[in-house]
Amino acid sequence: GTVINVCSATDCQADPNVQFDSVNNRFAVVWEDARNGETNYNLYGRLYDSNGNPVGGEKNICTAANTQCEPWVAFDPIHEQYMIVWEEGLTPDNGPFSIKAGLYDSSLTQIGNTITIAIGSDSMDYNFPCVEFSVPTQQYLITYNNDDISGGDWWGNIWGTIYDDAGNVVVPIFQIKAGEFSRTDIVPYLTSSFLVSYNSPSVSGGSGLVWGKLVSADGEVFTGDIQFSASTAAEADWANLAVGNEKVFVAWEDIRVYYPYPWNDISTDSYGNLWRLNIPSGTEMTYVIGEEKVMLLEAQITSIPIDPENLLAWYDFNASFEGTISFDILNGAGGLVLIPGVSPGQSLQALDPVPLRLRAHFTRSTPSYTPELERWSVRFIGLDEVPPVTVLDHISGTQGLNGWYTSQGVTVWLNSYDLPEGTGSGVNHTYYSLNGAQIQEYDSGNGISLVVTQDMQWMGVWEVNFWSVDRSGNAEDNTQPDNTITIKIDAERPYVEIAEPVDEQQVNLPFWIRANATDNGVIDRVEFDIEPFGQHPGLPFVDTEPPYEWLCNVSDMRMSEGSNDGAQTAGINKMIRARVYDESGQVWTDEHWIWINNAESFGKRFLIGFLKDRNISDTQITFTTRCILSITLDSFIPAMYTSHEQFVILQSNRLGYIGPLGIIGFFDTHVVGE
């Protein structure tokens, strides 16, 4: 067939990932998209049938604030749904990056809320997420690596977590491999397990080797490492796995072959290996057939002594079993029956608070059948003089910078447990207060919801104090530092507007750029720049105090580089930018077009006079003055140089004569020290 144009929106579409829906016989394609600007990547998707025809239109996978990128998709054929994971960062280049996930039905409509897997910080990013589904266990494995992108470090530990089909945590975050690794891929393997690949760097920090680990359905990581890129000469990266017929095919990019210029920095080859992992499913067994033995129709087991440290009184007996089993309560030594034939649920409160044992008697009429005791237990009333403990479990909301959240609402989730551990009376109530106001009881199903409104100017700060009380009346000390957290929400972006010059105004260099910036909170800074943005040394110019302004002097920028950078000669129509940041990391940008009248003449001079010590290079000519008259062409201000000043003239922009002793003409120049 022909090439399918999945998306032709403006700007950048990248990092696509595709997954097959085996139930509805169609494909889902998900990608990152910069159609809303390269500071705000979002995720989009589209469905295609098995003939490559689109099914419906584009789907918004995630178009929240900030940047979502690097998506990965897995399909659950049992519930006909997808799980999609991605990175989310405040900026697309430096993060900080977190890992998010969501469940989507077979038409790519989101089910429930977005799931936060790992939250990044200024010093820790989480990148390159991957997800796969296991049909036998009906669970998803999500993997990723930690690093510090803003510090130029893309390598770190490999992590994993397991979720069920409803998006609930089955196995919390666990470490798959410690060290310097990145970029995982996952395939189901050996029925209910997962095979995970990842890359290690070379000695120089670039492409290295491809490795693998086997992870069980309950998150157990097998100790052995598999070196998929078996050759020691490999310089591998970006591995991809596929399984079939009990074999694993691994392919990767490889730069081990050196190519001459101009292909040396852009050419890579593809390598691969086919593996069959001979992992034994059991151990060797030997057996001996002996003589017929006596038929066993009865058996008996007795527990070890049960003697809780904080025992006040025994409460009741319970057991879960199948078949014919009778139970007795014995004294601690096991020689005296205290209650014969005790039944599940029977009270033990008539017993003294002394150690005891449990005894079970199994009976069967034929060896083909065996009674089964699943569990047995006794409950007791314990002495509880220790208060419970309440801790912060997690916070749901979009995290900004400096401890701020930028979503309109934030939910605080608590967790509590009683002490002594395992024998306490149990948590009875958990309470909280906001900013010292009315005491409220915590609802574990809804958490503590904090929301800002327009009346609050979309900003709020709460001191959340929390504590618990157990069934014995022991109250937790809520004055401890760990019992109070501060939640700050700023749900409104700052605003900046260039006041001077106005859009499409004509100006002469140098000129002032002045901006008015406002915010519902505190403005962190205003940055000024002129195109090409981010490419001039010293820019953007940062102003942290009002009035927010910058003197744009293109000539000074050009001369500080020692060569013409194109800001004057690329054309006289330029765009200027003002960008405001608030404390929470939110941004607003305003841009104006301007016309620079004197861009060609600014900084140029007419020179005539005498010189000495002339030096000529490929890019410039330098000399010392004897007596030289200088007239600047934009201001026509004359100056006389007679004190052995040193001039620097650019070879690329001059019209005139420079001899060993004299000079006349028009030159792009500056005087050292001015």
PEPEVEN-V885846 format. One line per field, one symbol per residue. burial: # if it has 24 or more other C-alpha atoms within 12 Angstrom, else .. Layout:
# PEPEVEN-V885846
burial: ???
This chain:
# PEPEVEN-V885846
burial: .....##.....#########....#########....##########......#..##.##.##############.#################################..#########.############.#############...################..#.#####..###########.##########....################....#####...##########....#########..............###.#.#........................##..###.##.##.####.....########.....##..##....#....###########.......#.#..#########.#######..#######..################...############.......#....######.....#####.#########.###.#....################.##.....###.#####################....#..###.#....############...##..##...#####################.###.###############.#.....#############............#######.##...#...##########...
